[in-house]
């Protein structure tokens, strides 16, 4: 006889499917910010190595202008969030915290919704603070786009693409 292992921790079962609070969401967002910073650093190192391998101009590290850093950070963060939410309903930070972004029908958001949610989250990060005031634990982005962030520790297998 094989014992069934439940992926949902005993202490968390009563929260499964409930809307997540501010602390869980802020921790997940912090983890995601760290992931994106790491991605940007790796991208910078790739550029540095490529420039070093080209005809050498000395051993000076390139210093991109601040506007380029900001644009790159916004674009990478928006794409990271959007693609993650659209493809599986969660980012790496959401996975660590047991969270999932869902639409009104409790499914992963569509591509347009995920892109808009990602862009709103990057441009207006303080919208997350609305969770503390909302009776439904929804951010400004959730209210505007009809999404919610719920506790969900299950790993859903992806449907095979046809």
Secondary structure, DSSP 8 states (H G I E B T S, - for coil): ------SS-GGGGGGTTSB--HHHHHHHHHHHHHHHHHHHHHHHHHHHHHHHHSS---S------HHHHHHHHHHHHHHHHHHHHHHHS--HHHHHHTEEEE-TTSS---HHHHHHHHHHHHH-GGGGGGGGT-TT---HHHHHHT-EEEE-----------
